[in-house]
């Protein structure tokens, strides 16, 4: 099998790096004026000047080497996995729309805040949190399928697990069940086979660790993280449902 190459993920990392290098040459990546010039999210400019493009451009701007390094490492890990599962086009759509969703939540909450919170906002973290939403959907769907499979087997009088059982013994066991049970077990097993094995508890811990910085550090935009995650969850649920209902192995589309 040919090794999968996540070209879109590499392209997004390259685009973020190119913008960061340009920031360094035009005033520095931690300079507020430079960030504003390059398109960081600034609510007064969005609403007062109609600069809605900042909802998009802010995804590619970072404040300092630590900011971009942490985000690009996360994108490299999650992007490789999610792009392989969704496919390049779906992956790019989910990434960009999640980033927009995160920035829209920032905009929405700041316009309704009584405090002076018109600070600059930028970074790819909202889009990256959207990728985490895909892992949540995969883990939840697989757990639900696993539960349904175990329940169906229990109804047929089998309370154990197929794990570690020789293939011939599994086939002999299934032949002793009714055709209806065999068909449903086969269908559930096929659906599970289209999903990567992701333990739900580990994914939940990963989500917590991704959101935690926003809970303890006010300089981290919790709104962008949460908005990106929620947007990613919705899109991932829709995309995953279509992949699950398609023919073939969705994981390698």
Residue pairs with C-beta under 8 A, 6 or more apart in sequence:
4 84
4 252
6 79
6 80
6 83
6 84
7 88
8 79
8 83
8 88
8 91
8 92
8 95
9 75
9 76
9 79
9 80
9 83
9 91
12 75
12 79
12 95
12 124
13 72
13 75
13 76
13 79
15 60
16 60
16 62
16 68
16 71
16 72
16 75
16 124
17 68
17 72
19 38
19 60
19 61
19 62
20 29
20 62
20 68
22 38
23 29
23 31
23 34
23 35
23 38
23 61
23 62
26 34
26 37
26 38
27 33
27 34
27 37
28 34
29 35
29 62
29 63
29 64
29 65
29 67
29 68
30 63
30 64
32 120
35 61
35 63
35 120
35 122
36 42
36 45
36 120
38 57
38 61
39 53
39 54
39 56
39 57
39 58
39 60
39 61
40 54
40 57
40 58
40 61
40 120
40 121
40 122
41 54
41 55
41 58
41 103
41 106
41 107
41 120
41 121
41 122
42 54
42 118
42 120
42 121
43 106
43 107
43 110
43 111
43 118
44 118
45 51
45 54
46 52
46 54
46 55
46 107
47 107
47 111
54 103
55 100
55 103
55 104
55 107
56 96
56 99
56 100
56 103
58 103
58 121
58 122
58 123
59 96
59 99
59 100
59 103
59 122
59 123
59 124
59 126
59 127
60 124
61 122
61 123
62 68
62 71
62 122
62 123
62 124
63 122
63 123
67 123
71 123
71 124
71 125
71 128
72 124
74 125
74 128
74 210
75 124
75 128
75 131
78 128
78 131
78 132
78 135
79 91
79 95
79 131
81 135
81 196
82 91
82 94
82 131
82 134
82 135
83 91
84 251
84 252
85 134
85 138
85 196
85 243
85 250
85 251
86 94
86 134
86 239
86 243
86 253
87 253
90 239
93 235
94 130
94 131
94 134
94 232
94 235
94 236
94 239
95 127
95 130
95 131
96 127
97 130
97 231
97 235
98 126
98 127
98 129
98 130
98 131
98 133
98 228
98 229
98 231
98 232
98 235
99 124
99 126
99 127
99 130
99 228
100 231
101 126
101 130
101 227
101 228
101 230
101 231
101 232
102 125
102 126
102 127
102 129
102 130
102 221
102 223
102 224
102 225
102 226
102 227
102 228
102 231
103 121
103 126
103 224
103 227
104 227
105 223
105 224
105 226
105 227
105 230
106 121
106 221
106 223
106 224
106 227
109 223
110 117
110 118
110 223
121 221
121 224
123 221
123 224
125 220
125 221
125 224
125 225
125 228
126 221
126 224
126 225
126 227
126 228
127 228
128 210
128 228
129 210
129 211
129 224
129 225
129 226
129 228
129 229
129 232
130 228
130 229
130 231
130 232
130 235
130 236
131 232
132 206
132 207
132 210
132 229
132 232
133 228
133 229
133 230
133 231
133 232
133 233
133 234
133 235
133 236
134 232
134 236
134 239
134 240
135 198
135 203
135 206
136 203
136 204
136 207
136 233
136 236
137 233
137 236
137 237
137 240
138 195
138 196
138 198
138 203
138 236
138 240
139 198
139 199
139 200
139 202
139 203
139 204
140 200
141 195
141 240
141 244
142 192
142 195
142 197
142 198
142 200
143 200
145 188
145 191
145 192
145 195
146 192
148 188
149 185
149 188
149 189
149 192
152 181
152 184
152 185
152 188
153 159
153 181
153 185
155 181
156 177
156 178
156 181
158 173
158 177
162 170
165 173
174 181
174 182
174 185
175 182
177 185
191 244
193 249
194 243
194 244
194 249
194 250
194 251
195 244
195 250
195 251
196 251
207 229
210 225
210 229
211 222
211 225
211 226
211 229
213 220
214 220
214 221
214 222
214 225
214 226
215 222
243 250
243 253
244 250
246 253
